[in-house]
Amino acid sequence: MNNHEKQLSDLKNNLERAKNLKYKAEARLENLNKQQEELILELKELNVDPNDLDSEINNLEKEINELFEKANALLPMDILNSKLKE
């Protein structure tokens, strides 16, 4: 096989590989877009605006911390601490 035939063969192989990569990337993009739509729909069902996610996460973390503080405040620490010393 002369040099031009080898170059043409390599070019064809590379073109085919590039096409395959393109198809895979397009399929992946389609899948990601579908997942994004599903997540946005799920957020809407939860009455959460996707643009407010950071704020919503911060609010939920704050609420969780407050609930932990309330739960810890309800524990009889004086009794628990005295039992630990025994």
PDB file as gemmi writes it, atoms N, CA and C in Angstrom:
CRYST1    1.000    1.000    1.000  90.00  90.00  90.00 P 1                      
ATOM      1  N   MET A   1       0.852  -1.177   0.000  1.00  0.00           N  
ATOM      2  CA  MET A   1       0.000   0.000   0.000  1.00  0.00           C  
ATOM      3  C   MET A   1       0.893   1.234   0.000  1.00  0.00           C  
ATOM      4  N   ASN A   2       0.648   2.111  -0.951  1.00  0.00           N  
ATOM      5  CA  ASN A   2       1.512   3.288  -0.987  1.00  0.00           C  
ATOM      6  C   ASN A   2       1.058   4.299   0.067  1.00  0.00           C  
ATOM      7  N   ASN A   3       1.824   5.344   0.201  1.00  0.00           N  
ATOM      8  CA  ASN A   3       1.631   6.337   1.256  1.00  0.00           C  
ATOM      9  C   ASN A   3       0.261   7.013   1.168  1.00  0.00           C  
ATOM     10  N   HIS A   4      -0.199   7.312  -0.055  1.00  0.00           N  
ATOM     11  CA  HIS A   4      -1.485   7.989  -0.224  1.00  0.00           C  
ATOM     12  C   HIS A   4      -2.638   7.080   0.178  1.00  0.00           C  
ATOM     13  N   GLU A   5      -2.525   5.803  -0.157  1.00  0.00           N  
ATOM     14  CA  GLU A   5      -3.571   4.856   0.228  1.00  0.00           C  
ATOM     15  C   GLU A   5      -3.638   4.719   1.747  1.00  0.00           C  
ATOM     16  N   LYS A   6      -2.475   4.678   2.383  1.00  0.00           N  
ATOM     17  CA  LYS A   6      -2.428   4.596   3.847  1.00  0.00           C  
ATOM     18  C   LYS A   6      -3.035   5.842   4.471  1.00  0.00           C  
ATOM     19  N   GLN A   7      -2.700   7.004   3.936  1.00  0.00           N  
ATOM     20  CA  GLN A   7      -3.258   8.253   4.460  1.00  0.00           C  
ATOM     21  C   GLN A   7      -4.776   8.289   4.284  1.00  0.00           C  
ATOM     22  N   LEU A   8      -5.248   7.828   3.127  1.00  0.00           N  
ATOM     23  CA  LEU A   8      -6.682   7.796   2.861  1.00  0.00           C  
ATOM     24  C   LEU A   8      -7.373   6.826   3.809  1.00  0.00           C  
ATOM     25  N   SER A   9      -6.774   5.678   4.025  1.00  0.00           N  
ATOM     26  CA  SER A   9      -7.325   4.694   4.948  1.00  0.00           C  
ATOM     27  C   SER A   9      -7.389   5.251   6.372  1.00  0.00           C  
ATOM     28  N   ASP A  10      -6.313   5.897   6.807  1.00  0.00           N  
ATOM     29  CA  ASP A  10      -6.287   6.508   8.139  1.00  0.00           C  
ATOM     30  C   ASP A  10      -7.346   7.600   8.258  1.00  0.00           C  
ATOM     31  N   LEU A  11      -7.481   8.378   7.207  1.00  0.00           N  
ATOM     32  CA  LEU A  11      -8.471   9.450   7.200  1.00  0.00           C  
ATOM     33  C   LEU A  11      -9.883   8.885   7.322  1.00  0.00           C  
ATOM     34  N   LYS A  12     -10.170   7.819   6.562  1.00  0.00           N  
ATOM     35  CA  LYS A  12     -11.477   7.174   6.647  1.00  0.00           C  
ATOM     36  C   LYS A  12     -11.736   6.624   8.045  1.00  0.00           C  
ATOM     37  N   ASN A  13     -10.738   5.975   8.623  1.00  0.00           N  
ATOM     38  CA  ASN A  13     -10.892   5.421   9.976  1.00  0.00           C  
ATOM     39  C   ASN A  13     -11.132   6.520  11.007  1.00  0.00           C  
ATOM     40  N   ASN A  14     -10.370   7.584  10.882  1.00  0.00           N  
ATOM     41  CA  ASN A  14     -10.537   8.699  11.815  1.00  0.00           C  
ATOM     42  C   ASN A  14     -11.901   9.368  11.649  1.00  0.00           C  
ATOM     43  N   LEU A  15     -12.369   9.474  10.420  1.00  0.00           N  
ATOM     44  CA  LEU A  15     -13.682  10.048  10.164  1.00  0.00           C  
ATOM     45  C   LEU A  15     -14.774   9.170  10.779  1.00  0.00           C  
ATOM     46  N   GLU A  16     -14.638   7.891  10.640  1.00  0.00           N  
ATOM     47  CA  GLU A  16     -15.620   6.958  11.217  1.00  0.00           C  
ATOM     48  C   GLU A  16     -15.615   7.037  12.746  1.00  0.00           C  
ATOM     49  N   ARG A  17     -14.434   7.118  13.318  1.00  0.00           N  
ATOM     50  CA  ARG A  17     -14.332   7.261  14.781  1.00  0.00           C  
ATOM     51  C   ARG A  17     -14.950   8.575  15.235  1.00  0.00           C  
ATOM     52  N   ALA A  18     -14.717   9.633  14.472  1.00  0.00           N  
ATOM     53  CA  ALA A  18     -15.279  10.941  14.811  1.00  0.00           C  
ATOM     54  C   ALA A  18     -16.807  10.902  14.735  1.00  0.00           C  
ATOM     55  N   LYS A  19     -17.354  10.237  13.729  1.00  0.00           N  
ATOM     56  CA  LYS A  19     -18.805  10.096  13.610  1.00  0.00           C  
ATOM     57  C   LYS A  19     -19.374   9.350  14.816  1.00  0.00           C  
ATOM     58  N   ASN A  20     -18.703   8.255  15.193  1.00  0.00           N  
ATOM     59  CA  ASN A  20     -19.164   7.477  16.341  1.00  0.00           C  
ATOM     60  C   ASN A  20     -19.135   8.312  17.620  1.00  0.00           C  
ATOM     61  N   LEU A  21     -18.068   9.081  17.803  1.00  0.00           N  
ATOM     62  CA  LEU A  21     -17.979   9.945  18.978  1.00  0.00           C  
ATOM     63  C   LEU A  21     -19.074  11.005  18.967  1.00  0.00           C  
ATOM     64  N   LYS A  22     -19.355  11.533  17.783  1.00  0.00           N  
ATOM     65  CA  LYS A  22     -20.415  12.536  17.651  1.00  0.00           C  
ATOM     66  C   LYS A  22     -21.760  11.932  18.026  1.00  0.00           C  
ATOM     67  N   TYR A  23     -22.066  10.742  17.528  1.00  0.00           N  
ATOM     68  CA  TYR A  23     -23.346  10.095  17.838  1.00  0.00           C  
ATOM     69  C   TYR A  23     -23.461   9.811  19.330  1.00  0.00           C  
ATOM     70  N   LYS A  24     -22.363   9.349  19.926  1.00  0.00           N  
ATOM     71  CA  LYS A  24     -22.378   9.091  21.370  1.00  0.00           C  
ATOM     72  C   LYS A  24     -22.595  10.375  22.156  1.00  0.00           C  
ATOM     73  N   ALA A  25     -21.947  11.445  21.732  1.00  0.00           N  
ATOM     74  CA  ALA A  25     -22.094  12.730  22.412  1.00  0.00           C  
ATOM     75  C   ALA A  25     -23.519  13.262  22.267  1.00  0.00           C  
ATOM     76  N   GLU A  26     -24.091  13.106  21.079  1.00  0.00           N  
ATOM     77  CA  GLU A  26     -25.468  13.549  20.868  1.00  0.00           C  
ATOM     78  C   GLU A  26     -26.439  12.751  21.729  1.00  0.00           C  
ATOM     79  N   ALA A  27     -26.221  11.438  21.824  1.00  0.00           N  
ATOM     80  CA  ALA A  27     -27.085  10.601  22.652  1.00  0.00           C  
ATOM     81  C   ALA A  27     -26.948  10.985  24.120  1.00  0.00           C  
ATOM     82  N   ARG A  28     -25.729  11.236  24.553  1.00  0.00           N  
ATOM     83  CA  ARG A  28     -25.482  11.645  25.943  1.00  0.00           C  
ATOM     84  C   ARG A  28     -26.154  12.985  26.234  1.00  0.00           C  
ATOM     85  N   LEU A  29     -26.041  13.919  25.291  1.00  0.00           N  
ATOM     86  CA  LEU A  29     -26.664  15.236  25.459  1.00  0.00           C  
ATOM     87  C   LEU A  29     -28.181  15.097  25.550  1.00  0.00           C  
ATOM     88  N   GLU A  30     -28.748  14.269  24.702  1.00  0.00           N  
ATOM     89  CA  GLU A  30     -30.193  14.043  24.736  1.00  0.00           C  
ATOM     90  C   GLU A  30     -30.609  13.457  26.086  1.00  0.00           C  
ATOM     91  N   ASN A  31     -29.836  12.519  26.591  1.00  0.00           N  
ATOM     92  CA  ASN A  31     -30.113  11.901  27.879  1.00  0.00           C  
ATOM     93  C   ASN A  31     -30.022  12.932  29.010  1.00  0.00           C  
ATOM     94  N   LEU A  32     -29.000  13.763  28.966  1.00  0.00           N  
ATOM     95  CA  LEU A  32     -28.839  14.792  29.996  1.00  0.00           C  
ATOM     96  C   LEU A  32     -29.962  15.826  29.942  1.00  0.00           C  
ATOM     97  N   ASN A  33     -30.379  16.193  28.739  1.00  0.00           N  
ATOM     98  CA  ASN A  33     -31.489  17.134  28.603  1.00  0.00           C  
ATOM     99  C   ASN A  33     -32.779  16.541  29.162  1.00  0.00           C  
ATOM    100  N   LYS A  34     -32.997  15.258  28.922  1.00  0.00           N  
ATOM    101  CA  LYS A  34     -34.179  14.583  29.456  1.00  0.00           C  
ATOM    102  C   LYS A  34     -34.124  14.564  30.986  1.00  0.00           C  
ATOM    103  N   GLN A  35     -32.969  14.251  31.546  1.00  0.00           N  
ATOM    104  CA  GLN A  35     -32.814  14.253  33.007  1.00  0.00           C  
ATOM    105  C   GLN A  35     -33.063  15.640  33.575  1.00  0.00           C  
ATOM    106  N   GLN A  36     -32.566  16.663  32.883  1.00  0.00           N  
ATOM    107  CA  GLN A  36     -32.770  18.035  33.343  1.00  0.00           C  
ATOM    108  C   GLN A  36     -34.259  18.372  33.362  1.00  0.00           C  
ATOM    109  N   GLU A  37     -34.978  18.003  32.313  1.00  0.00           N  
ATOM    110  CA  GLU A  37     -36.413  18.247  32.260  1.00  0.00           C  
ATOM    111  C   GLU A  37     -37.132  17.536  33.401  1.00  0.00           C  
ATOM    112  N   GLU A  38     -36.741  16.289  33.682  1.00  0.00           N  
ATOM    113  CA  GLU A  38     -37.357  15.530  34.770  1.00  0.00           C  
ATOM    114  C   GLU A  38     -37.092  16.192  36.118  1.00  0.00           C  
ATOM    115  N   LEU A  39     -35.867  16.670  36.324  1.00  0.00           N  
ATOM    116  CA  LEU A  39     -35.535  17.330  37.585  1.00  0.00           C  
ATOM    117  C   LEU A  39     -36.300  18.639  37.742  1.00  0.00           C  
ATOM    118  N   ILE A  40     -36.423  19.391  36.669  1.00  0.00           N  
ATOM    119  CA  ILE A  40     -37.170  20.648  36.724  1.00  0.00           C  
ATOM    120  C   ILE A  40     -38.633  20.370  37.038  1.00  0.00           C  
ATOM    121  N   LEU A  41     -39.195  19.337  36.421  1.00  0.00           N  
ATOM    122  CA  LEU A  41     -40.581  18.957  36.696  1.00  0.00           C  
ATOM    123  C   LEU A  41     -40.744  18.547  38.162  1.00  0.00           C  
ATOM    124  N   GLU A  42     -39.806  17.758  38.663  1.00  0.00           N  
ATOM    125  CA  GLU A  42     -39.852  17.327  40.064  1.00  0.00           C  
ATOM    126  C   GLU A  42     -39.759  18.528  41.005  1.00  0.00           C  
ATOM    127  N   LEU A  43     -38.902  19.484  40.684  1.00  0.00           N  
ATOM    128  CA  LEU A  43     -38.783  20.693  41.505  1.00  0.00           C  
ATOM    129  C   LEU A  43     -40.086  21.485  41.499  1.00  0.00           C  
ATOM    130  N   LYS A  44     -40.715  21.589  40.337  1.00  0.00           N  
ATOM    131  CA  LYS A  44     -41.982  22.312  40.251  1.00  0.00           C  
ATOM    132  C   LYS A  44     -43.054  21.625  41.093  1.00  0.00           C  
ATOM    133  N   GLU A  45     -43.050  20.285  41.097  1.00  0.00           N  
ATOM    134  CA  GLU A  45     -43.997  19.545  41.925  1.00  0.00           C  
ATOM    135  C   GLU A  45     -43.767  19.822  43.410  1.00  0.00           C  
ATOM    136  N   LEU A  46     -42.529  20.133  43.770  1.00  0.00           N  
ATOM    137  CA  LEU A  46     -42.184  20.469  45.156  1.00  0.00           C  
ATOM    138  C   LEU A  46     -42.311  21.971  45.422  1.00  0.00           C  
ATOM    139  N   ASN A  47     -42.833  22.693  44.437  1.00  0.00           N  
ATOM    140  CA  ASN A  47     -42.983  24.149  44.534  1.00  0.00           C  
ATOM    141  C   ASN A  47     -41.659  24.857  44.784  1.00  0.00           C  
ATOM    142  N   VAL A  48     -40.625  24.397  44.099  1.00  0.00           N  
ATOM    143  CA  VAL A  48     -39.305  25.016  44.206  1.00  0.00           C  
ATOM    144  C   VAL A  48     -38.910  25.524  42.828  1.00  0.00           C  
ATOM    145  N   ASP A  49     -38.591  26.799  42.772  1.00  0.00           N  
ATOM    146  CA  ASP A  49     -38.119  27.390  41.521  1.00  0.00           C  
ATOM    147  C   ASP A  49     -36.664  26.966  41.316  1.00  0.00           C  
ATOM    148  N   PRO A  50     -36.345  26.373  40.171  1.00  0.00           N  
ATOM    149  CA  PRO A  50     -34.970  25.936  39.921  1.00  0.00           C  
ATOM    150  C   PRO A  50     -33.933  27.043  40.108  1.00  0.00           C  
ATOM    151  N   ASN A  51     -34.338  28.284  39.880  1.00  0.00           N  
ATOM    152  CA  ASN A  51     -33.414  29.407  40.043  1.00  0.00           C  
ATOM    153  C   ASN A  51     -33.146  29.723  41.508  1.00  0.00           C  
ATOM    154  N   ASP A  52     -33.991  29.196  42.397  1.00  0.00           N  
ATOM    155  CA  ASP A  52     -33.854  29.461  43.829  1.00  0.00           C  
ATOM    156  C   ASP A  52     -33.280  28.274  44.600  1.00  0.00           C  
ATOM    157  N   LEU A  53     -32.651  27.358  43.897  1.00  0.00           N  
ATOM    158  CA  LEU A  53     -32.154  26.138  44.542  1.00  0.00           C  
ATOM    159  C   LEU A  53     -31.146  26.424  45.654  1.00  0.00           C  
ATOM    160  N   ASP A  54     -30.205  27.305  45.414  1.00  0.00           N  
ATOM    161  CA  ASP A  54     -29.196  27.608  46.443  1.00  0.00           C  
ATOM    162  C   ASP A  54     -29.860  28.136  47.702  1.00  0.00           C  
ATOM    163  N   SER A  55     -30.807  29.028  47.516  1.00  0.00           N  
ATOM    164  CA  SER A  55     -31.523  29.601  48.652  1.00  0.00           C  
ATOM    165  C   SER A  55     -32.335  28.528  49.372  1.00  0.00           C  
ATOM    166  N   GLU A  56     -32.980  27.677  48.606  1.00  0.00           N  
ATOM    167  CA  GLU A  56     -33.795  26.599  49.195  1.00  0.00           C  
ATOM    168  C   GLU A  56     -32.912  25.631  49.981  1.00  0.00           C  
ATOM    169  N   ILE A  57     -31.763  25.283  49.446  1.00  0.00           N  
ATOM    170  CA  ILE A  57     -30.829  24.384  50.141  1.00  0.00           C  
ATOM    171  C   ILE A  57     -30.366  25.020  51.442  1.00  0.00           C  
ATOM    172  N   ASN A  58     -30.028  26.306  51.402  1.00  0.00           N  
ATOM    173  CA  ASN A  58     -29.601  26.999  52.627  1.00  0.00           C  
ATOM    174  C   ASN A  58     -30.707  27.019  53.663  1.00  0.00           C  
ATOM    175  N   ASN A  59     -31.945  27.264  53.231  1.00  0.00           N  
ATOM    176  CA  ASN A  59     -33.078  27.269  54.153  1.00  0.00           C  
ATOM    177  C   ASN A  59     -33.290  25.895  54.788  1.00  0.00           C  
ATOM    178  N   LEU A  60     -33.178  24.848  53.980  1.00  0.00           N  
ATOM    179  CA  LEU A  60     -33.353  23.490  54.506  1.00  0.00           C  
ATOM    180  C   LEU A  60     -32.233  23.125  55.476  1.00  0.00           C  
ATOM    181  N   GLU A  61     -31.004  23.516  55.173  1.00  0.00           N  
ATOM    182  CA  GLU A  61     -29.893  23.246  56.095  1.00  0.00           C  
ATOM    183  C   GLU A  61     -30.095  23.979  57.416  1.00  0.00           C  
ATOM    184  N   LYS A  62     -30.575  25.199  57.336  1.00  0.00           N  
ATOM    185  CA  LYS A  62     -30.853  25.976  58.542  1.00  0.00           C  
ATOM    186  C   LYS A  62     -31.954  25.304  59.367  1.00  0.00           C  
ATOM    187  N   GLU A  63     -32.996  24.860  58.690  1.00  0.00           N  
ATOM    188  CA  GLU A  63     -34.096  24.176  59.376  1.00  0.00           C  
ATOM    189  C   GLU A  63     -33.616  22.884  60.035  1.00  0.00           C  
ATOM    190  N   ILE A  64     -32.784  22.129  59.350  1.00  0.00           N  
ATOM    191  CA  ILE A  64     -32.243  20.878  59.916  1.00  0.00           C  
ATOM    192  C   ILE A  64     -31.429  21.181  61.168  1.00  0.00           C  
ATOM    193  N   ASN A  65     -30.574  22.192  61.093  1.00  0.00           N  
ATOM    194  CA  ASN A  65     -29.762  22.560  62.263  1.00  0.00           C  
ATOM    195  C   ASN A  65     -30.626  22.992  63.436  1.00  0.00           C  
ATOM    196  N   GLU A  66     -31.676  23.756  63.154  1.00  0.00           N  
ATOM    197  CA  GLU A  66     -32.584  24.182  64.219  1.00  0.00           C  
ATOM    198  C   GLU A  66     -33.283  22.987  64.856  1.00  0.00           C  
ATOM    199  N   LEU A  67     -33.681  22.022  64.049  1.00  0.00           N  
ATOM    200  CA  LEU A  67     -34.347  20.832  64.578  1.00  0.00           C  
ATOM    201  C   LEU A  67     -33.392  19.998  65.429  1.00  0.00           C  
ATOM    202  N   PHE A  68     -32.128  19.906  65.016  1.00  0.00           N  
ATOM    203  CA  PHE A  68     -31.145  19.198  65.838  1.00  0.00           C  
ATOM    204  C   PHE A  68     -30.955  19.908  67.179  1.00  0.00           C  
ATOM    205  N   GLU A  69     -30.895  21.233  67.134  1.00  0.00           N  
ATOM    206  CA  GLU A  69     -30.743  21.995  68.380  1.00  0.00           C  
ATOM    207  C   GLU A  69     -31.937  21.762  69.294  1.00  0.00           C  
ATOM    208  N   LYS A  70     -33.150  21.775  68.749  1.00  0.00           N  
ATOM    209  CA  LYS A  70     -34.354  21.531  69.556  1.00  0.00           C  
ATOM    210  C   LYS A  70     -34.333  20.117  70.145  1.00  0.00           C  
ATOM    211  N   ALA A  71     -33.959  19.153  69.322  1.00  0.00           N  
ATOM    212  CA  ALA A  71     -33.919  17.764  69.799  1.00  0.00           C  
ATOM    213  C   ALA A  71     -32.892  17.615  70.911  1.00  0.00           C  
ATOM    214  N   ASN A  72     -31.721  18.212  70.744  1.00  0.00           N  
ATOM    215  CA  ASN A  72     -30.694  18.134  71.787  1.00  0.00           C  
ATOM    216  C   ASN A  72     -31.136  18.857  73.052  1.00  0.00           C  
ATOM    217  N   ALA A  73     -31.882  19.947  72.904  1.00  0.00           N  
ATOM    218  CA  ALA A  73     -32.359  20.691  74.070  1.00  0.00           C  
ATOM    219  C   ALA A  73     -33.379  19.886  74.858  1.00  0.00           C  
ATOM    220  N   LEU A  74     -34.079  18.991  74.209  1.00  0.00           N  
ATOM    221  CA  LEU A  74     -35.082  18.167  74.885  1.00  0.00           C  
ATOM    222  C   LEU A  74     -34.481  16.976  75.617  1.00  0.00           C  
ATOM    223  N   LEU A  75     -33.256  16.650  75.332  1.00  0.00           N  
ATOM    224  CA  LEU A  75     -32.604  15.524  76.001  1.00  0.00           C  
ATOM    225  C   LEU A  75     -32.239  15.910  77.436  1.00  0.00           C  
ATOM    226  N   PRO A  76     -32.461  15.002  78.362  1.00  0.00           N  
ATOM    227  CA  PRO A  76     -32.088  15.285  79.757  1.00  0.00           C  
ATOM    228  C   PRO A  76     -30.584  15.073  79.951  1.00  0.00           C  
ATOM    229  N   MET A  77     -29.816  16.080  79.549  1.00  0.00           N  
ATOM    230  CA  MET A  77     -28.359  15.955  79.572  1.00  0.00           C  
ATOM    231  C   MET A  77     -27.825  15.757  80.984  1.00  0.00           C  
ATOM    232  N   ASP A  78     -28.468  16.377  81.990  1.00  0.00           N  
ATOM    233  CA  ASP A  78     -27.980  16.196  83.350  1.00  0.00           C  
ATOM    234  C   ASP A  78     -28.075  14.734  83.773  1.00  0.00           C  
ATOM    235  N   ILE A  79     -29.149  14.066  83.394  1.00  0.00           N  
ATOM    236  CA  ILE A  79     -29.298  12.638  83.753  1.00  0.00           C  
ATOM    237  C   ILE A  79     -28.329  11.802  82.924  1.00  0.00           C  
ATOM    238  N   LEU A  80     -28.231  12.111  81.656  1.00  0.00           N  
ATOM    239  CA  LEU A  80     -27.325  11.357  80.780  1.00  0.00           C  
ATOM    240  C   LEU A  80     -25.888  11.504  81.234  1.00  0.00           C  
ATOM    241  N   ASN A  81     -25.502  12.708  81.622  1.00  0.00           N  
ATOM    242  CA  ASN A  81     -24.134  12.941  82.076  1.00  0.00           C  
ATOM    243  C   ASN A  81     -23.864  12.239  83.400  1.00  0.00           C  
ATOM    244  N   SER A  82     -24.840  12.206  84.286  1.00  0.00           N  
ATOM    245  CA  SER A  82     -24.628  11.535  85.568  1.00  0.00           C  
ATOM    246  C   SER A  82     -24.520  10.022  85.367  1.00  0.00           C  
ATOM    247  N   LYS A  83     -25.255   9.478  84.440  1.00  0.00           N  
ATOM    248  CA  LYS A  83     -25.191   8.031  84.165  1.00  0.00           C  
ATOM    249  C   LYS A  83     -23.842   7.657  83.551  1.00  0.00           C  
ATOM    250  N   LEU A  84     -23.266   8.577  82.796  1.00  0.00           N  
ATOM    251  CA  LEU A  84     -21.970   8.321  82.189  1.00  0.00           C  
ATOM    252  C   LEU A  84     -20.864   8.245  83.233  1.00  0.00           C  
ATOM    253  N   LYS A  85     -21.021   8.994  84.333  1.00  0.00           N  
ATOM    254  CA  LYS A  85     -20.004   9.029  85.377  1.00  0.00           C  
ATOM    255  C   LYS A  85     -20.024   7.772  86.226  1.00  0.00           C  
ATOM    256  N   GLU A  86     -21.137   7.086  86.259  1.00  0.00           N  
ATOM    257  CA  GLU A  86     -21.260   5.871  87.105  1.00  0.00           C  
ATOM    258  C   GLU A  86     -20.535   4.698  86.544  1.00  0.00           C  
TER     259      GLU A  86                                                      
END                                                                             
